[in-house]
Amino acid sequence: MMSAQDAEKIIKFLSAGWFATEDPEARNEFNRLANEVRKAAGLPPQ
């Protein structure tokens, strides 16, 4: 299990990709990955 702090760092990194693209499929994938990271840290999905 990862810490919530580590999860937030990874999600911040992923969010840069989310803002860099306008492709809806890519944004959905970034959101899916962020939720997987949240799940690994025991945080609720968004």
DAJONOR-V16142 format. One record per residue. N is the residue number from 1. RES is the residue in three letters. SS is DSSP state (H for helix, E for strand, C for the rest). Layout:
((N | RES | SS) (N | RES | SS))
This chain:
((1 | MET | C) (2 | MET | C) (3 | SER | C) (4 | ALA | H) (5 | GLN | H) (6 | ASP | H) (7 | ALA | H) (8 | GLU | H) (9 | LYS | H) (10 | ILE | H) (11 | ILE | H) (12 | LYS | H) (13 | PHE | H) (14 | LEU | H) (15 | SER | H) (16 | ALA | H) (17 | GLY | H) (18 | TRP | H) (19 | PHE | H) (20 | ALA | H) (21 | THR | C) (22 | GLU | C) (23 | ASP | C) (24 | PRO | H) (25 | GLU | H) (26 | ALA | H) (27 | ARG | H) (28 | ASN | H) (29 | GLU | H) (30 | PHE | H) (31 | ASN | H) (32 | ARG | H) (33 | LEU | H) (34 | ALA | H) (35 | ASN | H) (36 | GLU | H) (37 | VAL | H) (38 | ARG | H) (39 | LYS | H) (40 | ALA | H) (41 | ALA | C) (42 | GLY | C) (43 | LEU | C) (44 | PRO | C) (45 | PRO | C) (46 | GLN | C))
